Amino acid sequence: MHIPRDQSVQDMSSNKNLGSTSLKRKRRAADPMREYDNLPPELRAWLSTAILPWRPRSVQRSFERFYAQSKNKTSAILELDKLQHRRVAQDGRKVWGAHYPDLDTLSELR
């Protein structure tokens, strides 16, 4: 029995498993694994649980900006979480519409 693939599955397979997103994607000349390996342990740990497919360089740059403001690594990591939350919410609204629930609503349901 043949089960037709829905559009979202086709999108995922043709976009290297990124699915539908409005976030920018770019080809990179750098080696992302080397960039990941060069991150400090706390950023590698954060990146390993990230929801979005972050570039190691982007995480490093954002962390350094947040750390410069707070002078506290824990606060900077929390700011990375907030940044990711905003990006997921923004992308969700663009991809699925204005009625897409934000992460606060979803966490209340658990």
N, C-alpha and C positions, 0 to 999 in steps of 0.2 A: 504494500500500500504506500503510495507516494503522498507525503505531507508537504504542501507548499511552504516555502520559507517566507516568513513575513519580512516586510521592508527593513525593520530594525536589525534583523539578523544579517541581511544583505549589506546594510550599511556598515555593520561591525566588521564583516569579513573583508570588505573592500577598503577599509580605512585603518588597517592594522590594529583591529580590536579597540579602537577608540570610540566607536559608536557615533551617535549624533551629538554634536557639540557646536557651540558658537564661538568657543575659545580659539585663539590663534594657534596655528600649528606651523612649524617651520622645519626645514631640513637643516641639520647641523653638521659642520665639518669636524667638530671636536669629538673625542671619544667619551660618550656619556658614562661608561663604566669607570674609566679613569677619574673623571670628575667626581663620581659618586665615592670612589675609594679615597679620594683626597679630602672629603668632608670630615669635620670633627664627628666623634661618635654620637653626640646628641642629635646632630642633624641627620646622620644616617638612620638613626632610630626613628626620628620623626618622618623622614621620607619613606621609610619602609612600611609605614602605616597610613600614608597619605591617601586620600580619596582620589585626587586628580593626578594625572601623569606629569608631575613637576620635573623640570630640568634641574639638575644639581646646582648649576650656576645661579639659577633664579632663587632657589632656596637660600643659598649662601648670601646672595646680595640682599634679599629681604631680611634675613636674620641679622646681618651686619647693621642694616638701617635701624631695625627695632632695638638691637643691643646698644647702639650709639645713643638712642633716646632714653633707655631705661638703665643701662649699665648692669643688667640682671639677665642671666641666661634663661632662667625660668620664665620671666616676663616676656622675653623675646620669643620663646617657643609658643607661649600662649597667644602672642600676636600673630604668629604664623597660622595657628589654628583659626583665629578670627578671620584672617585674610582668606584662607581656604573656604571657610563657611560663606563668606560674601561671594566668592567666585562661583561656588556650587549653586547658591541661591540665584545669582544673576544668570548663570547658564541655564538653570532649570526653567526659569521664567521665559527665556528666549526660545528654548527648544520645545517645551511642552505647554507654554502659555501662561497667562497671568494667574490662573487658578492652581498652578503647581504649588504644593505645600512647601514651606521653607523648613529648614532643619529643626527649628525650635518646635514647630508643630509635630514633626515626626518623633522627636525625642520625648514629647509629652505622651505620645501614644504607647510607648514601650512600658 
